[in-house]
């Protein structure tokens, strides 16, 4: 196949749910990175149903072709990804397969470190590629805001990042908020922090008082959109999702994960309104999973996986895959999908396109140790 086919009291804790991290830049373009922590199974997400080895090696884990959402004569989406299939049909989503970072040793912690820092090996770099991206952009106002008690590695670095973490506690009433503001008014440092927290609270729109609904991916997507759609809001975001490590019971667990991802992206798209036309969303994981099923109804840590590029600014309706095949001789180390597209090359190219940056400089800054391969153009001109 060719490359073209292929509030105070409400800002202290974060739910055991996806976490959102934002950064503001003086640009109309929005860039969102959704990380799938735990090594998402790309083969059952973007399904190579026409490859004869897929069903044979997956066995009962193979997705039934009668329920899969066909993209073309070779690939299909998991049936849980209905909104993403609609975005693909509307030319607002492209899927990339056989993708991997430079990391090859299958440890979640090390793999995520490589993915987030942009290094060639674990712990080689101390800051994150998203923070270094901020240094390439013209910025005004708040440099970054994170929906998390702590800033994740991808956003750590020289560019300042503040945090906002909605709480599971009941919503603080306006009288309490006013009293705290009066208390902090004479303290320069606390007044600045408090003012920033109130601004973030206002951006969230829906106050999102305590309760289980706040754990729903669609609620998270709408909240993220409330920040990103504002003219004075952030322009760079990171959303963390977890639970992708499907060693057992994969079919039911993966379906739940993918329904959540689909709902998150769908709510983000709906909530962005006109700003969706300026939005680019990258979905990626630290590494993939084995081609063959294991003995417990799941898959183990692998190498190549799938990535997604979504948004109104995306040249969608494409599958990008220099497909290596799933025959035994074609597998990486005899067990994994062989990578044919470098994830760092994809990210660097995507960021350069999205923000009209020099491609070579962007690649050097974001991934200083990486090779200089080529990635397809995925942003509308």
C-alpha positions in Angstrom: 0.0 0.0 0.0 1.1 3.5 -0.7 1.4 6.1 2.1 -1.9 7.7 1.1 -3.8 4.5 2.0 -2.7 3.8 4.1 -13.4 26.7 42.8 -11.4 26.8 45.9 -12.4 23.6 47.6 -13.1 22.6 44.1 -9.5 22.7 42.8 -7.7 20.4 45.1 -8.3 16.8 43.7 -8.8 15.2 40.4 -11.1 12.3 39.7 -9.9 8.8 38.9 -10.7 9.8 35.4 -9.0 11.4 32.4 -7.0 14.5 33.3 -6.9 17.6 31.1 -3.9 20.0 30.8 -4.0 23.3 28.9 -1.6 25.9 27.6 -2.4 29.2 26.1 -0.8 30.6 22.9 -1.4 33.7 20.7 -2.9 31.7 17.9 -6.3 30.7 16.7 -5.2 27.1 16.1 -6.0 24.6 18.9 -3.9 21.4 19.5 -5.0 18.6 21.7 -3.0 15.5 22.7 -5.0 12.6 24.1 -2.7 10.0 25.5 -3.9 6.4 26.0 -1.9 5.2 29.0 -1.5 1.5 29.2 -0.7 0.5 25.6 -3.9 0.6 23.6 -4.5 -2.3 21.2 -4.3 -0.6 17.8 -5.2 -3.8 16.0 -8.7 -4.0 17.5 -9.1 -0.2 17.2 -8.3 0.3 13.6 -8.9 -3.3 12.4 -6.9 -4.7 9.4 -9.8 -7.1 8.7 -8.5 -7.9 5.1 -5.2 -9.3 6.4 -5.8 -13.0 6.6 -3.5 -13.4 9.6 -5.6 -11.0 11.7 -8.5 -13.4 12.5 -6.3 -16.4 12.7 -3.9 -14.9 15.3 -6.6 -13.1 17.3 -9.0 -16.0 17.5 -12.0 -15.1 19.7 -10.6 -11.6 20.1 -10.9 -10.8 16.4 -13.6 -8.2 15.8 -16.5 -9.6 13.7 -16.3 -8.0 10.3 -20.1 -7.8 10.2 -20.1 -5.4 13.1 -16.9 -3.5 12.4 -17.3 0.0 10.9 -15.7 -0.3 7.5 -13.4 2.5 6.3 -12.3 0.9 3.1 -11.5 -2.6 1.7 -8.7 -3.2 4.2 -9.4 -1.3 7.5 -12.4 -0.8 9.8 -13.0 0.8 13.1 -14.1 -1.0 16.3 -18.0 -0.8 16.5 -17.8 1.4 19.6 -16.3 4.2 17.6 -19.4 5.5 15.9 -18.7 9.2 16.3 -15.2 8.8 15.0 -16.5 7.0 12.0 -18.8 9.9 11.3 -15.9 12.3 11.6 -13.9 10.1 9.2 -16.8 10.3 6.7 -17.0 14.1 7.1 -13.3 14.4 6.3 -12.4 15.3 9.9 -10.5 12.2 11.0 -7.6 10.2 9.6 -6.2 7.0 11.1 -2.5 6.0 11.1 -1.3 2.4 11.6 1.9 0.6 12.4 3.0 3.6 14.4 5.5 3.6 17.3 7.9 5.8 19.3 11.6 4.8 19.3 11.1 2.8 22.5 11.1 -1.0 22.1 11.4 -2.6 25.6 7.6 -2.8 26.5 7.7 -1.1 30.0 4.7 1.2 30.5 6.7 3.7 32.7 9.7 3.8 30.3 7.5 3.9 27.2 5.5 6.8 28.5 8.6 8.6 29.5 10.0 8.3 26.0 6.6 9.4 24.5 6.2 12.4 26.8 9.8 13.7 26.8 10.5 13.1 23.1 13.8 11.3 23.9 15.2 8.3 22.2 15.5 6.4 25.4 13.9 6.6 28.9 15.0 9.4 31.2 17.3 10.9 28.5 15.4 14.2 28.6 14.0 15.9 31.7 11.3 18.1 30.1 8.4 17.4 27.9 7.9 17.9 24.1 4.7 19.8 24.7 6.5 22.3 27.0 9.2 22.8 24.4 6.5 23.4 21.8 5.3 26.3 23.9 8.7 27.9 23.5 8.2 27.9 19.7 4.9 29.7 19.9 4.0 33.4 20.5 2.3 33.5 23.9 0.1 36.0 25.6 -1.4 35.9 29.1 -1.3 32.6 31.0 1.4 30.3 29.4 -0.3 27.0 30.5 -3.0 25.6 32.7 -3.4 22.0 33.7 -6.5 20.2 34.8 -4.5 18.1 37.2 -3.1 18.3 40.7 0.4 17.8 39.1 1.7 18.7 35.7 2.5 15.5 33.6 5.8 15.0 32.1 4.8 16.1 28.6 4.0 19.6 29.9 6.9 19.9 32.3 9.7 22.3 31.5 10.8 25.9 31.3 7.4 27.3 30.2 5.2 28.0 33.2 2.2 25.7 33.8 -0.5 26.3 36.4 -3.0 23.6 37.4 -6.8 23.4 37.8 -8.3 20.2 39.3 -12.1 20.0 39.7 -13.0 18.4 43.0 -15.4 15.7 44.0 -16.4 17.9 47.0 -19.6 19.8 46.8 -19.6 23.1 45.0 -18.4 26.0 47.2 -21.1 28.7 47.5 -20.6 32.3 46.4 -20.5 33.7 50.0 -17.6 31.4 50.9 -15.8 32.4 47.7 -16.2 36.1 48.4 -14.9 35.7 51.9 -11.8 33.9 50.8 -11.2 36.5 48.1 -11.4 39.2 50.8 -9.0 37.2 53.0 -6.5 36.9 50.2 -6.8 40.5 48.9 -3.9 41.8 50.9 -1.5 39.0 50.1 0.1 39.5 46.7 1.1 35.8 46.2 -2.2 34.3 47.4 -4.3 36.9 45.6 -2.6 36.1 42.3 -3.1 32.4 42.8 -6.7 32.8 43.8 -7.5 35.1 40.9 -6.0 32.6 38.5 -8.1 29.8 40.1 -11.3 31.8 39.7 -10.5 32.6 36.1 -10.1 28.9 35.4 -13.3 28.1 37.2 -15.1 30.6 35.1 -13.7 29.1 31.9 -15.0 25.7 32.9 -18.6 27.1 32.4 -20.5 24.2 33.9 -19.5 24.4 37.6 -19.4 20.6 37.7 -20.3 20.1 41.3 -19.4 16.8 43.0 -20.9 13.6 41.9 -20.2 10.5 39.7 -21.2 12.2 36.4 -18.0 14.1 36.4 -16.1 10.9 35.7 -17.9 10.5 32.4 -15.7 11.1 29.3 -18.4 13.2 27.6 -18.5 15.5 30.6 -14.7 15.9 30.4 -15.0 16.6 26.6 -17.5 19.3 27.2 -15.5 20.9 29.9 -12.3 20.9 27.8 -14.3 22.5 25.0 -15.5 25.2 27.4 -11.9 26.2 27.8 -10.6 25.8 24.3 -13.5 27.4 22.5 -13.1 30.8 24.2 -11.3 33.6 22.4 -9.2 34.2 25.5 -8.8 30.5 26.3 -6.0 28.1 26.0 -4.7 26.8 22.7 -2.8 23.7 23.6 -4.3 20.9 25.7 -3.4 17.4 26.9 -6.0 14.9 28.0 -4.9 11.7 29.9 -6.9 8.5 29.6 -5.9 5.3 31.4 -7.1 1.7 31.6 -5.8 0.5 28.2 -3.7 -2.4 29.6 -5.9 -5.3 28.5 -4.0 -8.4 29.5 -7.3 -10.2 30.2 -11.0 -9.9 29.3 -10.0 -7.6 26.5 -13.1 -7.6 24.4 -15.4 -6.1 27.0 -12.7 -3.8 28.5 -11.6 -2.4 25.2 -15.1 -1.8 24.1 -15.7 0.3 27.2 -12.5 2.2 26.8 -13.3 3.0 23.1 -16.8 4.1 23.9 -15.4 6.5 26.4 -12.9 7.8 23.9 -15.6 8.2 21.3 -17.8 10.1 23.7 -14.9 12.3 24.8 -14.1 13.3 21.2 -17.7 13.7 20.2 -18.4 16.0 23.2 -15.2 18.0 22.5 -16.3 18.4 18.8 -19.8 19.5 19.8 -18.7 21.9 22.5 -16.0 23.6 20.3 -18.6 25.1 18.0 -16.9 27.3 15.3 -13.5 26.8 17.0 -13.6 23.2 15.8 -12.5 24.4 12.4 -9.2 25.5 14.0 -8.7 22.3 16.0 -6.2 19.4 15.7 -6.5 16.4 18.0 -3.8 13.7 18.2 -4.6 10.4 19.9 -1.7 8.1 20.6 -0.3 5.5 23.1 3.1 4.5 24.4 3.2 1.2 22.4 0.8 -1.4 21.0 0.0 -5.0 22.0 0.9 -8.4 20.7 -0.7 -9.6 17.5 -1.7 -13.0 18.9 -4.1 -13.4 21.8 -2.8 -14.7 25.1 -4.3 -17.4 27.2 -6.4 -15.1 29.4 -8.6 -13.5 26.7 -6.3 -10.6 26.3 -3.1 -9.4 24.7 0.3 -8.5 26.1 2.7 -5.6 25.6 3.7 -5.1 22.0 5.2 -2.5 19.7 3.3 -1.0 16.7 -0.1 0.5 17.3 -2.6 3.0 15.7 -2.8 6.7 16.1 -5.6 9.1 15.2 -5.6 12.7 13.9 -8.9 14.4 14.3 -10.4 17.9 14.0 -11.9 20.5 11.7 -8.4 21.6 10.6 -7.5 18.0 9.7 -7.3 16.7 6.1 -9.3 13.7 7.1 -11.0 10.8 5.4 -7.6 9.0 5.0 -5.9 5.9 6.3 -2.1 6.3 6.4 -0.4 2.9 6.7 2.6 1.4 5.0 1.2 -1.9 6.1 3.9 -4.5 7.0 1.5 -7.4 7.2 0.8 -9.9 10.1 2.3 -13.0 8.6 4.8 -14.6 11.1 7.8 -13.4 9.0 6.5 -9.9 8.9 6.2 -9.4 12.7 8.6 -7.5 14.9 10.5 -10.0 17.0 8.0 -12.7 15.8 5.2 -11.3 17.9 4.3 -7.6 17.4 3.0 -5.4 14.6 6.2 -4.0 13.0 6.3 -0.1 13.1 6.6 1.6 9.7 5.9 5.2 10.9 7.8 6.9 13.7 5.5 8.6 16.2 8.0 11.3 16.9 8.1 12.1 13.2 4.3 12.3 13.0 4.1 14.6 16.1 6.8 17.0 14.9 5.3 17.2 11.5 1.8 17.7 12.8 2.8 20.5 15.2 4.8 22.2 12.5 1.8 22.1 10.1 -0.7 23.1 12.8 1.1 26.2 13.9 2.9 27.1 10.6 6.3 26.5 12.1 9.6 25.6 10.4 9.5 21.8 10.1 13.2 21.1 10.7 13.5 23.4 13.7 10.3 22.0 15.2 11.6 18.4 14.8 15.0 19.4 16.4 13.3 21.1 19.4 10.6 18.5 20.1 12.6 15.4 19.4 16.3 16.3 19.4 17.6 12.7 19.2 15.2 11.4 16.6 15.9 10.6 13.0 14.5 12.9 10.4 11.9 10.8 8.5 8.9 12.0 6.6 5.3 12.1 7.6 2.2 12.7 5.5 0.6 16.2 5.5 -2.5 16.0 7.6 -3.6 19.6 8.0 -5.8 21.5 5.7 -4.1 24.3 3.8 
